[in-house]
Amino acid sequence: MGDVGAQYFANALRHNMTLTQLDLGFNQIGDAGGEYLADALRHNTALTTLYLYDNQIEHVGAKHLGNALRHNKTLTTLNLRDNQIGDLGAQHLGDALRHNTTLTTLHLFHNQIGDVGGQHLADALQNNTTFTTLDLRENPIGDVGVQHLANVLRNNTTLTTLNLAWNKIEHVGGEHLADALQHNTTLTTLCLGFNKIGDIGAQYFADALRHNTTLTTLNLGYNQIEDAGAEYLAAALRHNTTLTALHFYHNQIGNVGAKHFGNALRHNRTLTKLDLGYSKIGDVGAQHLADALQNNT
């Protein structure tokens, strides 16, 4: 389709008042096409969902879209996954979120956003009271960028879902997030898969789970966590009464870690999903878990 096709759609959107969802993913739309669509969003009052994933939109296109979001009052979901908006693009969208009061969901998975871009988005969310879902998977935000997002969690009262998988977060960033969870009362889903928080980071999250009463889903898969980290988390599960799903796949736990989780399951009555796939659990560990499930009802 490209930019020319995007222009045709943009012209139609200026007048169409019935279409609510438009998917233009995988269409080689660049910054020019993004500008056409952004201009349409200034006039359209019906569209609520716009998918622009896997295109060629960079920071210039993001700037145009951000400017449009300052005026648009109907769009609730914008998917820009797999583009190249970078830190500058994140800044433009962050500036928009300071003014926009209708957008609730933003997907920015794989957009070359670093710690600076993470800070821009975080600063915008400090005062935003409508935003609920932010997907920042596969962006090199790191511990510095995640510290800014953690600060948001201390004060923001609307964000319910935060996806930070593949973000190069280590135990320092994990500490910031876990500490914020001790104060946050709205986040229900946190995904940290494919980072490197390790056993130390797992301990921080275990401490958070002893105090947090709203988180229902926690993904710590592929985080270089071993039996010691599993012990910390399992001990926390004895006391936590809100978490329903713990994703712990692709970690380095063995029979000892499985035993700790088994002991937790003898006491915990709220966890309904425990993902231990691709671990090092053998027959002995499996027995510990199976025995625990006999008593878990």
C-alpha positions as CSV (number, residue, x, y, z in Angstrom):
1,M,0.0,0.0,0.0
2,G,2.6,2.6,1.0
3,D,2.1,6.3,1.7
4,V,-0.1,6.8,-1.3
5,G,-2.6,4.2,-0.1
6,A,-2.5,5.7,3.3
7,Q,-3.5,9.0,1.8
8,Y,-6.5,7.4,0.2
9,F,-7.6,6.0,3.6
10,A,-6.9,9.3,5.3
11,N,-9.2,11.1,2.9
12,A,-11.9,8.6,3.5
13,L,-11.6,8.9,7.3
14,R,-12.1,12.6,7.1
15,H,-15.7,12.0,6.0
16,N,-16.5,8.5,7.3
17,M,-18.4,8.5,10.6
18,T,-19.1,4.8,11.1
19,L,-15.8,2.9,11.0
20,T,-14.5,2.3,14.5
21,Q,-11.5,0.0,13.8
22,L,-8.9,0.2,11.1
23,D,-6.0,-2.2,10.6
24,L,-3.2,-1.0,8.3
25,G,-0.4,-3.2,9.6
26,F,2.3,-4.6,7.3
27,N,1.7,-1.9,4.6
28,Q,5.0,-0.1,4.2
29,I,3.6,3.1,5.4
30,G,6.2,5.7,6.3
31,D,6.3,9.1,7.8
32,A,4.4,10.7,4.9
33,G,1.6,8.2,5.3
34,G,1.6,8.7,9.0
35,E,1.2,12.4,8.4
36,Y,-1.9,11.8,6.2
37,L,-3.5,9.6,8.8
38,A,-2.7,12.0,11.6
39,D,-4.4,14.8,9.7
40,A,-7.4,12.5,9.4
41,L,-7.5,11.9,13.1
42,R,-7.9,15.6,13.7
43,H,-11.3,15.5,11.9
44,N,-12.6,11.9,12.4
45,T,-14.9,11.4,15.4
46,A,-15.7,7.7,15.1
47,L,-12.4,5.7,14.9
48,T,-11.5,4.2,18.3
49,T,-8.8,1.7,17.2
50,L,-5.9,2.2,14.8
51,Y,-3.4,-0.5,14.0
52,L,-0.2,0.7,12.3
53,Y,2.1,-2.1,13.3
54,D,5.0,-3.3,11.1
55,N,5.3,-0.2,9.0
56,Q,8.1,2.2,8.4
57,I,7.1,5.1,10.7
58,E,9.9,6.9,12.4
59,H,10.1,9.9,14.7
60,V,8.7,12.3,12.2
61,G,5.5,10.2,11.7
62,A,5.2,9.8,15.4
63,K,5.4,13.6,15.8
64,H,2.4,14.0,13.4
65,L,0.5,11.3,15.2
66,G,1.3,12.9,18.5
67,N,0.1,16.3,17.4
68,A,-3.2,14.7,16.2
69,L,-3.7,13.0,19.6
70,R,-3.7,16.4,21.2
71,H,-7.0,17.1,19.4
72,N,-8.6,13.7,18.8
73,K,-11.3,12.8,21.3
74,T,-12.3,9.3,20.2
75,L,-9.3,7.1,19.6
76,T,-8.7,4.7,22.5
77,T,-6.1,2.3,21.1
78,L,-3.0,3.0,18.9
79,N,-0.8,0.2,17.9
80,L,2.6,1.2,16.5
81,R,4.4,-2.1,17.2
82,D,7.5,-2.8,15.0
83,N,8.2,0.7,13.7
84,Q,11.3,2.8,14.3
85,I,10.0,5.9,16.3
86,G,13.0,5.9,18.7
87,D,13.4,8.2,21.7
88,L,12.3,11.3,19.7
89,G,9.1,9.6,18.6
90,A,8.5,8.5,22.2
91,Q,8.9,12.1,23.3
92,H,6.3,13.3,20.8
93,L,3.8,10.7,21.9
94,G,4.6,11.5,25.6
95,D,3.9,15.1,24.9
96,A,0.6,14.1,23.4
97,L,-0.4,12.0,26.5
98,R,0.0,15.1,28.6
99,H,-3.1,16.6,26.8
100,N,-5.0,13.6,25.5
101,T,-7.8,12.3,27.7
102,T,-9.2,9.4,25.7
103,L,-6.3,7.1,24.6
104,T,-6.2,4.1,27.0
105,T,-3.9,1.7,25.2
106,L,-0.5,2.2,23.4
107,H,1.5,-0.5,21.8
108,L,5.2,0.4,21.2
109,F,6.7,-3.0,21.1
110,H,10.1,-3.0,19.2
111,N,10.5,0.6,18.4
112,Q,14.2,1.4,19.3
113,I,13.1,3.3,22.4
114,G,15.9,3.7,25.0
115,D,16.0,5.0,28.5
116,V,15.5,8.6,27.3
117,G,12.3,7.7,25.5
118,G,11.2,5.7,28.5
119,Q,11.6,8.8,30.7
120,H,9.5,10.9,28.3
121,L,6.6,8.4,28.4
122,A,6.9,8.1,32.2
123,D,6.8,11.8,32.7
124,A,3.7,12.0,30.6
125,L,1.9,9.3,32.6
126,Q,2.6,11.1,35.9
127,N,-0.5,13.3,35.4
128,N,-2.5,11.2,32.8
129,T,-5.7,9.9,34.4
130,T,-7.1,7.8,31.5
131,F,-4.3,5.6,30.3
132,T,-4.5,1.9,31.2
133,T,-2.2,-0.2,29.0
134,L,1.4,0.4,27.9
135,D,3.3,-2.2,25.9
136,L,7.1,-1.5,25.6
137,R,8.3,-4.9,24.8
138,E,11.7,-5.3,23.1
139,N,13.0,-1.8,23.7
140,P,16.4,-1.2,25.3
141,I,15.0,0.9,28.2
142,G,17.3,-0.7,30.8
143,D,17.5,0.0,34.5
144,V,17.6,3.7,34.1
145,G,14.5,4.0,31.9
146,V,12.6,1.6,34.1
147,Q,13.3,3.6,37.2
148,H,11.3,6.4,35.7
149,L,8.4,4.1,34.9
150,A,8.6,2.7,38.4
151,N,8.2,6.3,39.8
152,V,5.0,6.5,37.7
153,L,3.6,3.4,39.5
154,R,4.0,5.1,42.8
155,N,1.5,7.8,41.9
156,N,-0.5,6.8,38.8
157,T,-3.9,5.4,39.6
158,T,-5.2,4.2,36.2
159,L,-2.4,2.0,34.6
160,T,-3.4,-1.6,34.9
161,T,-1.1,-3.4,32.4
162,L,2.6,-2.8,31.8
163,N,4.6,-5.0,29.5
164,L,8.4,-4.6,29.8
165,A,9.6,-7.9,28.3
166,W,13.0,-7.8,26.5
167,N,13.9,-4.5,28.0
168,K,17.4,-5.3,29.3
169,I,16.3,-4.9,32.9
170,E,18.6,-6.3,35.6
171,H,18.2,-6.6,39.4
172,V,18.6,-2.8,39.9
173,G,15.6,-2.1,37.7
174,G,13.8,-5.0,39.3
175,E,14.3,-3.3,42.7
176,H,12.8,-0.1,41.4
177,L,9.7,-1.8,40.1
178,A,9.2,-4.1,43.1
179,D,9.5,-1.2,45.5
180,A,6.9,0.7,43.5
181,L,4.6,-2.2,43.7
182,Q,4.5,-1.9,47.4
183,H,2.7,1.4,47.0
184,N,0.8,0.9,43.8
185,T,-2.9,-0.1,44.1
186,T,-4.1,-0.3,40.4
187,L,-1.6,-2.4,38.3
188,T,-3.0,-5.9,37.7
189,T,-0.6,-7.2,35.1
190,L,3.2,-6.8,34.9
191,C,5.3,-8.6,32.3
192,L,9.1,-8.8,32.8
193,G,9.8,-11.8,30.7
194,F,13.2,-12.2,29.0
195,N,15.1,-9.8,31.2
196,K,17.9,-10.5,33.7
197,I,16.7,-9.8,37.2
198,G,18.2,-13.0,38.7
199,D,17.8,-14.2,42.2
200,I,18.4,-10.8,43.7
201,G,15.6,-9.3,41.6
202,A,13.3,-12.2,42.5
203,Q,13.8,-11.4,46.2
204,Y,12.7,-7.9,45.6
205,F,9.6,-9.0,43.9
206,A,8.9,-11.5,46.7
207,D,9.0,-8.7,49.2
208,A,6.6,-6.7,47.0
209,L,4.1,-9.6,46.8
210,R,3.9,-9.7,50.6
211,H,2.5,-6.2,50.5
212,N,0.8,-5.6,47.1
213,T,-2.9,-6.5,47.0
214,T,-3.8,-5.7,43.4
215,L,-1.4,-7.5,41.1
216,T,-3.0,-10.7,39.6
217,T,-0.5,-11.6,36.8
218,L,3.3,-11.5,37.1
219,N,5.6,-12.8,34.3
220,L,9.2,-13.4,35.3
221,G,9.9,-16.0,32.6
222,Y,13.5,-16.2,31.3
223,N,15.1,-14.1,33.9
224,Q,18.1,-16.2,35.0
225,I,16.4,-17.1,38.3
226,E,17.6,-20.2,40.1
227,D,16.5,-22.1,43.2
228,A,17.3,-19.3,45.6
229,G,15.0,-16.9,43.8
230,A,12.3,-19.6,43.6
231,E,12.5,-19.9,47.4
232,Y,12.0,-16.2,47.9
233,L,8.9,-16.1,45.6
234,A,7.4,-19.3,47.0
235,A,7.7,-18.0,50.5
236,A,5.8,-14.8,49.4
237,L,3.1,-16.9,47.8
238,R,2.3,-18.3,51.3
239,H,1.0,-14.9,52.3
240,N,-0.1,-13.3,49.0
241,T,-3.9,-13.6,48.4
242,T,-4.4,-11.8,45.1
243,L,-1.9,-13.2,42.5
244,T,-3.6,-15.7,40.2
245,A,-0.9,-16.3,37.6
246,L,2.8,-16.6,37.9
247,H,4.8,-17.2,34.7
248,F,8.2,-18.7,35.6
249,Y,9.2,-20.5,32.4
250,H,12.8,-20.8,31.1
251,N,14.4,-20.2,34.5
252,Q,17.1,-22.3,36.1
253,I,15.2,-23.9,38.9
254,G,15.5,-27.6,39.7
255,N,14.1,-30.0,42.2
256,V,14.9,-27.7,45.1
257,G,13.0,-24.8,43.6
258,A,10.1,-27.1,42.7
259,K,10.0,-28.2,46.3
260,H,9.7,-24.6,47.5
261,F,6.8,-24.0,45.0
262,G,5.2,-27.2,46.2
263,N,5.3,-26.1,49.8
264,A,3.7,-22.7,48.8
265,L,0.9,-24.5,46.9
266,R,0.0,-26.3,50.1
267,H,-1.0,-23.0,51.6
268,N,-1.8,-20.7,48.7
269,R,-5.5,-20.8,47.6
270,T,-5.6,-18.0,45.0
271,L,-2.9,-19.0,42.4
272,T,-4.6,-20.7,39.5
273,K,-1.7,-20.7,36.9
274,L,1.9,-21.6,37.5
275,D,4.1,-21.9,34.4
276,L,7.3,-23.8,35.1
277,G,8.0,-24.8,31.5
278,Y,11.6,-25.3,30.2
279,S,13.1,-25.6,33.7
280,K,15.5,-28.1,35.2
281,I,12.9,-29.9,37.3
282,G,13.3,-33.7,37.5
283,D,11.2,-36.5,38.8
284,V,11.8,-35.6,42.4
285,G,10.7,-32.0,41.9
286,A,7.7,-33.2,39.9
287,Q,6.7,-35.4,42.8
288,H,6.9,-32.4,45.2
289,L,4.6,-30.4,43.0
290,A,2.2,-33.3,42.4
291,D,1.9,-34.0,46.1
292,A,1.2,-30.4,46.8
293,L,-1.6,-30.3,44.2
294,Q,-3.3,-33.2,46.0
295,N,-4.0,-30.8,48.9
296,N,-4.5,-27.6,46.9
297,T,-8.2,-27.0,46.4
